[in-house]
Amino acid sequence: MRNFLAENKNRKQNAKKRGLEYTLKPLSLIKIYNQQRCYYLNVPLNVKSEKFSFFTKLTLDRKDSKKGYIKDNVVACSHMANQLKNLIESGLITTNDIIECGKRMKEEFKIK
């Protein structure tokens, strides 16, 4: 948790550079940290360096990217979900693309 809280200073500076409001307090960050599951994918979040940690690494996401790091706009999410959201917002992929990919993978790998 120490690293997660230590990154707060960097997040705050980055938000300021991008003109975003940042009002998160350490207690709010601890609550987010303790959520333990991705808001979007519901997968367990990883804060240690383990296999697949790139995909399950705990990150903060602003649900509404136009708003800053403020209470009720920030959730715990996996790095993978955060990257997918960025791709959707940039227009490179759509949510339907992700759904179709899931369907193809389910069929290809015989996933129930």
PyMOL commands that set and color helices and strands:
alter all, ss='L'
color gray80, all
select helices_A, chain A and resi 2-17+26-33+53-56+79-90+95-108
alter helices_A, ss='H'
color red, helices_A
select strands_A, chain A and resi 58-62+74-78
alter strands_A, ss='S'
color yellow, strands_A
deselect
rebuild
show_as cartoon
